[in-house]
Amino acid sequence: MLLVACLAGEVSAASCLPPPRPFVPSDSQAARDYVDLIRSDFEIYMRDIQSYFRCLEVERARAFEEAREVSQDYGRFLELMDE
């Protein structure tokens, strides 16, 4: 069961991948030739970056909770060492 929990945490963290930045050609003619594609790439990026931010927030909350639990575990460990 512990292994499953660890793997789930790893999958959660690994799934927060930032989207690739849109490419903008330095050549103005190429930019005009591909204006629709470039515009679409930017729109997709803006949508995907919002998903990325949400993923990071979920991961942050998960990691914070894990750190709280580990802190409690450490406190119990220290109490055992005092016995």
C-alpha positions, 0 to 999 in steps of 0.5 A: 500500500505504501508503494502505491501511495509513493507512486501516486505522488510521483505520478502527480508531480511528474504530470506537471509538465510546462507546455512548450513555448510557442515558436515565433519566426524572426522572419516577418514574411514567415510570420505572415505566412503562418499567422493562423498556426502561430496564433493557434500555438499561442492560444493553446499555450495560454490554455495549457499554462493555466492547466499547468498552474492548476497542477502545480497548486495541487502538487503544492497542496499535496507536498505541504500535507506530506510534509506535515505528516512527516513532521508528525512522524518525526515527532513520534520518532523523537518521543520513542527515542526519549523512552 
